[in-house]
Amino acid sequence: MSNAPSTAAPAPAGAPAPTTASTTAAEAAGPRSRSARPARTRLARTRLASKAPARPPAAFLAVATAGGVAGLVLLVAVGKVLHLPVLIPPLAASAALVLAAPALPLAQPRSVVGGQLVSALVGFGALAVGGGSLWTAAVAGGLAIGAMAAARTPHSPAAATSVIVVLTQPPALRFLGLLALATVLLVLVGVLAGRSGRTARYPAYWW
C-alpha cells in the first residue's frame, strides 16, 4: 500500500516556523501582562500614598512648638504663684489647636474659652445629678459634645474637661475661674504667635 502524499507544502527557505494556536495566544498575552504589572504597581502606590496635609515650613513648626511650650509653662508658673493647679491635660490639647492649627474654627477664642467653660458647666451638672462615677463621667463627656455644638463653641479638647470635673470634683467657682484664666492666656499666646508672620494670622475671628 502506498502512503498518501502530504498536503502540507514545505515552508520556503528563511520563512518563520509555523506557530501553534497556544503559542500565538501566549505571545499575544505576553506584552499585555507585562504592561499590566506597572499599572498594578502604580495603583498600589496610589492606594498607599498618604493623603495627609503637607508638612508645614520649618519656621511654622518652630513658632508653633515654641508657642506651645511657652503657653503651657506660663500656666504652670501662674499655678505656682497662686498655689493652685492651673494646667490640666485638656489645656495642652487646646494649645495644640491654637498654635498648630490657628485657622480652624475649633482654635478660635470663642471656641477655646467658651467651649471649655460650657463643658465644665456640663461636668458640674452631671456631677450634681449622677455623682462622681465613671458612668457619669462618660455621660458628661458625651453631653459636652452636644452642648458645645448647640452653643456654637466647638472645641474637642473641652469634652475631656467635663470628664475631669466629674472624676476630680473640684470646687466649682474656683475651677471655672482658673479655667477661664488659663484659656485666655493661651489665646493671648496664640495672638502673639500669629503676629510673628510665620503662621496664619490669629485669631481668624474673636466672636
N, C-alpha and C positions, 0 to 999 in steps of 0.2 A: 504494500500500500504506500502510495507516495504522500509526503507531507504537504498540507495546503500552504501555498505561499503566503508570507506575511503581508498584511495590508498596510503596515506602518512603513512609511517612507523613511529612509535614513536621513538623519539630520545633516544639513550641509556643514561643511568644514568651517570651524570658527563660530558656529551658532551656539547660543547658550543651551545648556542641558535642559530638557523639559522639566517642568516643576509639577508637583502634585498639588491637589486642592488644599491639603493640610499645610504644605509648605507656603503656598501663596497666602493663606489666612494668617499664618504666623508672621510672615514678613509684613503683611498689611497692618497687623496689630502692634508690631514692634514699635514703630515711631510714635503711635498714639499712646502706648503705655509709657514710653519714655517721657513724652511731653506731659503726661498726666502727673508724673511724680513731682516736678517743680510746682505745678498748680496745687497739689495737695499740701506740699510743704508751705507754700505761701498762705494757704487757707489756715493751716495750723498755726502759723506765726501770727496771723491776723487775730485769731481767737485768743491767743495767749498774750497779745500786746496789751499793755496797761492803758486804761482809759482815764487814769488819774490826772489831775492838772499838772502842768509842767512845774518843775522845781523853781521856786522864786529866786530872784537875783541874790547874790551874796550880801549886798547892802541891806536888802529887806530882811533877810534872815538875821543879820547882826542886830538890827534895830528891834525886831520882834523879840529876840532872845534877851537882849539887854533890858528892854522894857518889861518883859515878864519877870525877870529876876528882880529888877528894881521895885516893881509894884508889889510883889509878894513879900520881899524883905521889908518894904515900908509898912505893910500890915503887921508883920512881926514886931517891928520897932514900936509902932503905936500901941500894940498889945502890951509890950514891956512897960511902956510909960504908964498905961492905965492899969496895969496888973490884971488884965483881963484877956481872955482869948479872943483875938480878932480874926486870925487866919483859920478858916475852916476849909476842908477839902474842895467843896464846890466852887470856892472863890478862885482856886488855881485853874479850874476849867473855864471860869468866867474870864480870867486873864488871858487864857489861850485864845479865846474868841476875840477879845478886844485888840490884842496885839498881833495875832497871826491872821485874823480874818476880819479886818476893820470895816469892810464894806458890807458884810452880811447883816440882815435885819436883826438876827439874834445877838449881834455885838453892839447895837446902838444903845445909848444911855437909857432910853425909855425901857428897853428890854432888860438891860443889865440890872438897873436899880429896881424897876417895877416888877420884873419877873421874880427876882429874889425875895422881895417883900411880900408879893402875892403868895408865893409858895410857902414862905414861912408862916403866914397867917393861916393858910390851909393846914399846915402841920399842927399848929396850935389848936385849931378847931377839931381836927381829927383826934388829937391827944385828949382833949376835953371829953370827947364822946366815947372813944374806944380804949383809952388808956395807952400805956407805953409798950405795947406788944409788937412783935414783928408783923403780925397780920395788919395791925393799924398802920404801921409804917408803910407797908406795901400799898394799902388803900390810899394813904395820904400822897404818896408819890404819883399814883395814877390820877387822883383828883387834881393835883397841882398842874398836871399837863393840860387838863381841860380848863382850869381856872385861868391859866396864863393865856391860852388861846382866846378865851372869852374877853379877857381884859386887853387884848392886843399887845401883850408883853411877852412874846415867846422867847424863852431863854432856857435851853435844855439843861445846863448845869443846875438850875434852880430847883428842878424836881428832886434832886438829891438833898437839897436843903430841907425840904419838908420831911424827908425820911430822918434826917439828923435831928430835927426838932422832936419828933416822936420818940426816938430812941434815947436821946440825952436829956430831954425835958428841962431845958434851960429856963430861967426867969424870962417871961415874955417881953416885958418892956426893955430890959437891958439887952436882950438878944437882938430885938428889932432895931434898937438904936445903934448897936455896934455893926449890924449888918448894913444898915443904911450908910454909915460912915465908911465902911470898907468898900462898898460898891462905888460910892462917889470918888474915893481915892483912886480906884482902878480906872474909872472913867477919865480922871484928870491925867493919869499916866498915859492913857491912850491918846488923849488930846496932844500931849507933848510929843509923843512918838509920831503922831500924824503930822506935826509941824516940821519934822526932820527933812521932809522931801524925799525920803527913801521908801515910804509906804503910802498907801492910799490915805487921802485926807480923812481925818476922823474928828467928829462923827459925821456920818452922811446926813443925819438929822438928829435933833435933840428930842423932839416930842412927836 
